[in-house]
Amino acid sequence: MAKLDKAACARQTASMVRSTLFNLFFYGVTAIYALIGVVLSLVPGRTLLMGSLRRYTKLIRWGMRVIAGITVEVTGHDRVPGSGPVIIAAKHQSYGDGIIMFHQFDDLSFVTGDHLEKFWLIKVILAKMNAIVVESCGGEASRARMAKIGKTVREQGRRILIYPEGHLSQVGTHHPYKKGVWHMQQDFGCPVVPVATNLGQRWHMTDWIKYKGAAKLEFLDPIPPGLGKDEFMAILKDRIETRSAELLDLDDLGALNPADIGKIKLNKVAQAREDRKAARAKADNSESAA
C-alpha cells in the first residue's frame, strides 16, 4: 500500500509540474502574441496578422505535446468542402479547442460574444480578424449584427467557426444548443460541418491541471442548407454529442467523471429561468390543490 501511495504521489507531482510549466508557457506566449497582434492590426490587410496567429497556434500545439504531454489527432478533414463559405460548428471543452481548430486553416473567422470587446487589445484584434461579435443576450439585434458582419466573411468564402452551445462544456456533458447556427446557415446558404472532440479529458475547460495523454478532434459529415430549424438542430446536436461520447477514452479518464456522461448543464441565466418555471408550477399546483 505504501508503494502504491508513493507511486500515486509521484504521478500527481509530475502532473502538477507539467501543468505548471505548460501554463506558464501558454500564458506567456499568449501575452506576447497578443501584443504582436495589436501591432499587426495596424498594418493594412490581414495576411500578416493571420500568419502570426498560425505561428502562435503551432507553437502552443508544440507546447501541448512536448511540455504537457497532450497529443491531438485530427481526422475528417476531407469532409470539409474545399471552396466556398463553410460553417464549422464544434464541441467546446477547453481553450485548446480553438487553438487546434485555428491550426487547421489558413484563414478562419469565428463567432464570439461581445464580452471580449471589454478588453481593448482583444477588440482591436477581433475587428481585424473580421470576427463575428454578437451580443451575449442574443435576440434579433444579435442576429442582425451577425448577418451584417458575416456578409464580408461569406463574400470572401472563408470558414466560420461557431460553438453552438455558447459555453465551455464540462467533458462528458453538454449545454442546450443555441439556434444562432441555424440562422447563420439560413443567411449564408452554406453547409455546416459538425466537429466532435474529447480534448476536455486532457485540457479541461480553464482548469490549471492538464492530463497527459491522447485526444481526438474529428470533422463530421456536413449538414446541407434547407432544413427546418428543429430538424437541423436535432441533427447537429446528435452528430456532435454522439460522436464526442464515442471518442471518450474510458481507459485513461483524465478529467472525465464517467458519471457525468450525457448530463445537460445549464448556465446561470438558464438555470434561473428553469428555477422560476419550477416555482411557478409549484405555486400553480398549490393553488389547484387548495
Secondary structure, 3 states (H helix, E strand, C coil): CHHHHHHHHHHHHHHHHHHHHHHHHHHHHHHHHHHHHHHHHCCCCCHHHHHHHHHHHHHHHHHHHHCCCEEEEEECHHHCCCCCCEEEEECCCEHHHHHHHHCCCCCEEEEEEHHHHHCHHHHHHHHHCCCEEECCCCCHHHHHHHHHHHHHHHHCCCEEEECCCCCCCCCCCECCCCCHHHHHHHHHCCCEEEEEECHHHCECECCCCECCEEEEEEECCCECCCCCHHHHHHHHHHHHHHHHHHHCCCCCCCCCCHHHCCCECCCHHHHHHHHHHHHHHHHHHHHHHC
